[in-house]
Amino acid sequence: MSEFEFLQPIDAHFLEELKSNLNNKHLGNQIDFYQDLEPQEVDFNHYQIAILGVYEFRSSPSHSKDFSYNSIRKSLYCLYPGSWSINMIDLGDIMPGNTPNDTGYLLQKIATFLLKNKVLLMVMGGGKDLIYYQYKSFADVKYMVNFLSVSHEFDLGDADTELGKFNYLSHMVVKQPYNLFNYVNLGYQTYYVHQDEIDLIDRLYFEAYRLGEVTQSLPKVEPLFRDADFVSFDLTSLKAASISDPNHFMVNGFSANELCVLARYAGISDKTSSFGLYELHKFQQTPAFVSLIAQMFWYLIEGVALRFNEEHPQFNQNFTKFTVPIDEDNLVFLQSNLSGRWWMELPLENSNNKLKENSFLSCSEDDYLTACKLELPERWLKAKAKNEF
């Protein structure tokens, strides 16, 4: 665990004051602090969630020189947990390295270690270029990765230029380890995205949903989180009216409530194993903003605590199977008898199949009803094409 030697402990005075203000029912009393433990005695198999702050703002300068993740910690740890129990550890912070790449490399190494130990990482992050390193942590763990981004833009940029906050997605697509299977964007706003980028997303069989599509019916995007290995939120997609920050520009965007709902979807997804909130330093640390971030993490934690363990529905007996014949295809749907959620099968058809096995794509009941009308669901068609691309 040599990577952990470079972590910056939480300020001792702050931590002492925080603990003195906690009662025995606060969430903070269910959390271990890495700096309080002997490294050789830390058993990461004991934890389900690890919390980490990353101070790297060079690609996206902060409005405040006094920005600190400790205000978020204080707000989060003074909340009360729900009727659940979950084991968590706060690792402290990563401080800026000699270069942004050094900072990102350390994040990648720690994230990889946690993935191998099946610990979900919650990142409080700086510039969005760090998303690339959190994604790369899957390289030695998983063959194909599904990435979901809640953001008003795609950040495709130019992959031939140095990694930055506006081109990290292009680096994911064209740079090694080439293991990005699917990218889903939730909440893009067309006037922030060039039409060429929209066309490219379509040609790559990726998925993108405009802000209005998402906010019109949040439950319809829940299946998208169920298939995501890695979820990131660009906090600048937050609607300006939700907080009192004169520097924030987003006239249209997600409300505070909507972001909390989406964070809960990420948590309750059995597949999501890495999570990050980015661009936090772009905001003034007002009580409203700090409370929002704390509550997003709270909803994520609640979701993790209430997971249904339905990641592999084809091997689970608590499902009802439905077969819908459409032309030459037989679409197989599974509905959970426990959660009521739906999946549809993507069959293995040729040796070029990237998944190497029959798999099930998360879907909604509307997809099943579409198939019953003898129409192939759009997500099924796109996923099938991408699998053979």
C-alpha positions in Angstrom: 0.0 0.0 0.0 2.9 2.4 -0.8 0.4 4.7 -2.6 -1.2 5.6 0.7 2.1 7.0 2.0 1.6 10.1 -0.1 -1.8 11.0 1.3 -2.2 14.2 3.2 -3.9 13.6 6.6 -6.9 15.7 7.5 -5.9 18.7 9.6 -5.6 17.4 13.2 -7.1 20.5 14.8 -10.1 20.3 12.4 -10.6 16.6 13.0 -10.4 17.0 16.7 -13.0 19.8 16.6 -15.2 17.8 14.3 -15.3 14.7 16.5 -16.1 16.8 19.6 -19.2 18.1 17.8 -20.5 14.6 16.8 -22.9 12.7 18.9 -22.9 8.9 18.8 -25.7 8.8 16.2 -24.1 11.1 13.6 -22.8 9.6 10.4 -19.3 10.7 11.3 -19.2 8.1 14.1 -19.7 5.4 11.6 -16.5 6.4 9.7 -12.9 5.4 10.3 -10.2 7.9 9.5 -7.1 6.4 7.9 -4.8 8.6 9.8 -6.1 7.3 13.1 -5.2 3.7 12.1 -1.9 1.8 11.8 -1.5 1.2 8.0 -0.5 -2.4 8.5 -3.7 -3.0 10.4 -6.1 -1.6 7.8 -8.2 -4.3 6.3 -9.9 -2.8 3.3 -12.1 -5.9 2.9 -13.9 -4.5 5.9 -15.0 -1.3 4.0 -17.6 -0.7 1.4 -16.8 3.0 0.7 -13.7 5.1 0.8 -13.8 8.9 0.7 -10.9 10.9 -0.9 -10.3 14.6 -1.6 -8.0 15.5 -4.6 -6.5 19.0 -4.7 -5.7 19.5 -8.3 -7.0 22.7 -9.9 -4.3 23.6 -12.4 -6.4 22.8 -15.4 -9.4 24.7 -13.9 -8.3 27.5 -11.6 -10.3 28.0 -8.4 -12.1 31.2 -7.6 -11.0 30.9 -4.0 -7.5 30.3 -2.7 -8.9 29.1 0.6 -10.9 26.2 -0.9 -11.0 23.2 1.4 -12.8 19.8 1.3 -13.1 19.9 5.1 -16.2 22.1 5.0 -17.9 19.3 3.0 -16.6 16.7 5.5 -18.1 18.7 8.4 -21.5 19.0 6.7 -21.6 15.3 5.7 -20.4 13.8 9.0 -22.9 15.8 11.0 -25.8 14.2 9.1 -27.7 11.3 10.5 -27.6 7.9 8.6 -30.8 6.2 7.5 -31.9 2.8 8.8 -28.8 1.2 7.4 -25.3 0.5 8.5 -22.3 0.7 6.2 -18.5 0.6 6.8 -16.6 3.6 5.5 -13.1 5.1 5.7 -11.9 8.6 5.0 -8.5 8.4 3.4 -7.7 12.1 3.6 -6.5 14.1 0.6 -4.1 14.0 -2.4 -2.2 17.2 -2.6 -0.9 18.7 -5.9 2.2 16.8 -7.3 5.0 18.4 -9.3 2.7 18.2 -12.3 -1.0 17.4 -12.8 0.0 14.1 -14.2 1.7 13.2 -10.9 -1.4 14.0 -9.0 -3.5 12.0 -11.4 -1.2 9.0 -11.3 -1.5 8.8 -7.5 -5.3 9.0 -7.8 -5.2 6.2 -10.4 -3.1 3.9 -8.2 -5.2 4.4 -5.2 -8.4 3.9 -7.2 -7.1 0.7 -8.7 -6.2 -0.7 -5.3 -9.7 0.0 -4.0 -11.3 -1.5 -7.1 -9.4 -4.7 -6.5 -10.6 -4.7 -2.9 -14.2 -4.0 -4.0 -14.3 -0.7 -2.2 -16.4 2.1 -3.8 -14.3 5.3 -4.1 -16.0 8.6 -3.6 -13.9 11.4 -4.9 -14.2 15.1 -4.1 -12.4 16.4 -7.1 -10.9 19.4 -8.7 -10.4 19.8 -12.5 -12.3 17.4 -14.8 -9.0 16.1 -16.3 -8.8 13.9 -13.1 -11.8 12.0 -14.4 -9.4 10.4 -17.0 -7.2 9.0 -14.2 -10.1 7.7 -12.2 -11.3 5.9 -15.4 -7.8 4.5 -16.1 -7.9 2.8 -12.7 -10.1 0.1 -14.3 -7.3 -0.9 -16.7 -6.0 -3.8 -14.6 -9.4 -4.7 -13.2 -12.0 -4.8 -16.0 -11.8 -5.5 -19.7 -14.6 -3.2 -20.8 -15.8 -0.1 -18.9 -19.1 1.8 -19.0 -18.7 5.4 -18.0 -21.6 7.8 -17.2 -21.1 11.5 -17.0 -23.6 14.0 -15.6 -22.5 17.2 -17.4 -23.8 20.0 -19.7 -21.0 19.2 -22.2 -19.1 16.2 -23.7 -15.5 17.4 -23.2 -14.3 15.7 -26.4 -11.8 18.3 -27.4 -8.7 17.3 -29.3 -6.9 14.1 -28.2 -3.7 15.2 -29.8 -3.3 18.1 -27.3 -2.3 17.8 -23.7 -4.9 16.3 -21.3 -7.2 18.9 -19.9 -10.7 19.5 -18.6 -12.1 19.9 -22.1 -10.7 16.9 -23.8 -10.5 14.1 -21.3 -13.2 12.1 -23.1 -11.2 12.0 -26.3 -8.2 10.7 -24.4 -10.4 7.9 -23.1 -11.5 7.0 -26.6 -8.2 7.1 -28.5 -5.5 6.5 -25.8 -4.5 3.2 -24.2 -5.8 1.0 -22.6 -8.7 1.2 -25.1 -11.3 -0.3 -22.7 -14.1 2.3 -22.9 -17.1 0.2 -24.0 -19.9 2.8 -23.5 -20.1 6.4 -22.7 -23.4 8.0 -21.5 -23.9 11.7 -21.1 -26.8 12.9 -19.0 -27.9 16.6 -19.3 -26.0 18.0 -22.2 -27.1 21.4 -23.4 -27.0 21.8 -27.2 -25.6 25.4 -27.2 -22.6 24.2 -25.3 -21.9 21.3 -27.7 -20.8 21.5 -31.3 -22.9 19.5 -33.8 -19.8 17.6 -34.9 -19.4 16.3 -31.3 -23.1 15.2 -31.3 -22.5 13.4 -34.6 -19.4 11.7 -33.3 -21.2 10.5 -30.2 -23.8 9.0 -32.5 -21.2 7.3 -34.8 -19.5 5.7 -31.8 -22.9 4.3 -30.7 -22.5 6.2 -27.4 -25.6 7.7 -25.6 -26.4 11.3 -24.9 -29.5 12.8 -23.4 -30.4 16.4 -23.4 -31.1 18.2 -20.1 -34.8 18.4 -20.9 -35.1 14.7 -21.6 -33.5 13.8 -18.3 -35.4 16.3 -16.1 -38.8 15.5 -17.7 -38.7 12.0 -16.1 -35.7 11.1 -13.9 -36.8 7.5 -13.3 -36.4 6.8 -17.0 -32.6 7.3 -16.7 -32.2 5.0 -13.7 -31.3 2.0 -15.9 -28.4 3.9 -17.4 -26.8 4.1 -14.0 -27.4 0.4 -13.5 -25.0 -0.4 -16.3 -22.3 2.2 -15.3 -19.0 1.1 -13.8 -17.8 4.7 -13.2 -20.0 7.7 -12.6 -18.9 11.3 -12.5 -20.7 14.6 -11.9 -19.6 17.9 -13.3 -21.0 20.2 -10.6 -21.0 23.2 -13.0 -24.1 21.6 -14.5 -25.9 22.7 -11.4 -28.6 25.4 -12.0 -27.4 28.7 -10.7 -30.8 29.4 -9.0 -30.1 26.4 -6.7 -27.3 28.2 -4.8 -26.3 31.8 -4.0 -23.0 32.1 -6.0 -22.6 35.2 -8.2 -19.8 33.5 -10.1 -21.9 30.6 -11.3 -23.1 30.9 -14.9 -25.5 28.0 -15.4 -28.9 29.6 -16.0 -30.4 26.2 -17.0 -29.2 23.1 -15.3 -30.0 20.4 -12.8 -31.7 21.4 -9.5 -30.2 20.4 -6.2 -33.0 17.8 -5.7 -32.4 16.3 -9.1 -28.6 15.9 -8.5 -29.4 14.1 -5.2 -31.8 11.7 -7.0 -29.2 10.9 -9.7 -26.5 10.3 -6.9 -28.9 7.8 -5.3 -29.3 6.0 -8.6 -25.5 5.7 -8.8 -25.4 4.3 -5.3 -28.1 1.8 -5.7 -26.5 0.4 -8.9 -24.8 -2.9 -8.1 -22.3 -2.2 -10.9 -21.1 1.3 -10.0 -17.7 0.9 -8.3 -16.2 4.3 -8.7 -17.8 7.8 -8.2 -16.6 11.3 -8.5 -17.8 14.9 -8.0 -15.7 17.3 -10.0 -15.2 21.1 -10.4 -16.2 21.6 -6.7 -13.6 24.4 -6.4 -15.4 26.5 -8.9 -18.0 27.4 -6.3 -18.0 29.6 -3.2 -18.3 27.4 -0.1 -21.6 28.8 0.9 -23.7 26.8 3.4 -26.1 25.9 0.6 -23.4 24.6 -1.7 -21.6 22.6 1.0 -24.9 21.1 2.2 -25.7 20.1 -1.4 -22.4 18.2 -1.8 -22.8 16.5 1.6 -26.4 15.5 0.7 -25.4 14.1 -2.7 -22.8 11.9 -0.9 -25.4 10.9 1.7 -27.8 9.8 -1.0 -25.0 7.9 -2.7 -24.2 6.1 0.5 -27.8 5.3 1.2 -28.1 3.8 -2.3 -25.0 1.6 -1.7 -26.5 0.4 1.6 -29.8 -0.5 -0.1 -28.4 -2.4 -3.1 -30.3 -5.4 -4.4 -27.3 -7.6 -5.5 -28.8 -8.0 -9.0 -25.7 -7.3 -11.1 -26.0 -10.6 -12.9 -29.7 -11.2 -13.5 -29.1 -14.2 -15.7 -27.8 -16.2 -12.7 -30.4 -15.0 -10.3 -33.5 -17.1 -9.6 -35.6 -14.2 -8.4 -36.5 -13.1 -11.9 -39.4 -13.6 -14.3 -38.5 -14.2 -17.9 -40.4 -12.8 -20.9 -39.7 -13.6 -24.5 -41.0 -11.4 -27.3 -40.5 -12.5 -30.9 -39.9 -9.7 -33.4 -39.2 -10.8 -37.0 -36.1 -13.0 -36.7 -35.2 -11.9 -33.2 -36.4 -13.2 -29.9 -36.0 -10.5 -27.3 -35.6 -11.9 -23.8 -36.6 -9.7 -20.9 -36.0 -10.3 -17.2 -38.0 -8.6 -14.4 -36.8 -8.8 -10.8 -39.3 -10.1 -8.4 -37.5 -8.2 -5.7 -37.0 -4.7 -7.1 -39.3 -4.7 -10.1 -36.5 -3.5 -12.3 -36.1 -4.8 -15.9 -33.2 -6.1 -18.1 -33.1 -7.2 -21.8 -30.7 -9.7 -23.3 -27.9 -8.9 -25.8 -27.1 -12.2 -27.5 -23.6 -13.4 -28.5 -23.7 -13.6 -32.3 -20.1 -13.6 -33.6 -16.5 -13.9 -32.6 -16.0 -10.1 -32.7 -18.4 -9.6 -29.8 -16.6 -7.4 -27.4 -18.4 -8.7 -24.4 -17.4 -12.3 -25.2 -20.7 -13.6 -23.6 -24.4 -13.1 -23.6 -25.1 -10.1 -21.4 -28.1 -8.2 -20.1 -28.7 -4.5 -20.6 -30.6 -2.6 -18.0 -33.8 -1.2 -19.3 -37.2 0.1 -18.3 -40.7 -1.4 -18.5 -41.3 1.0 -21.4 -38.6 -0.9 -23.4 -40.6 -4.2 -22.8 -43.9 -2.5 -23.8 -42.2 -1.2 -27.0 -41.1 -4.7 -27.9 -44.6 -5.9 -27.3 -45.7 -3.5 -30.0 -43.2 -5.4 -32.3 -40.7 -2.5 -32.3 -37.1 -3.0 -31.3 -36.1 -0.8 -28.4 -33.6 2.0 -29.4 -31.2 1.1 -26.6 -31.2 -2.5 -27.7 -30.4 -1.6 -31.3 -27.6 0.8 -30.3 -26.0 -1.6 -27.8 -26.2 -4.5 -30.4 -24.5 -2.3 -33.0 -21.8 -1.1 -30.6 -21.1 -4.6 -29.5 -20.3 -5.6 -33.2 -18.6 -2.3 -34.0 
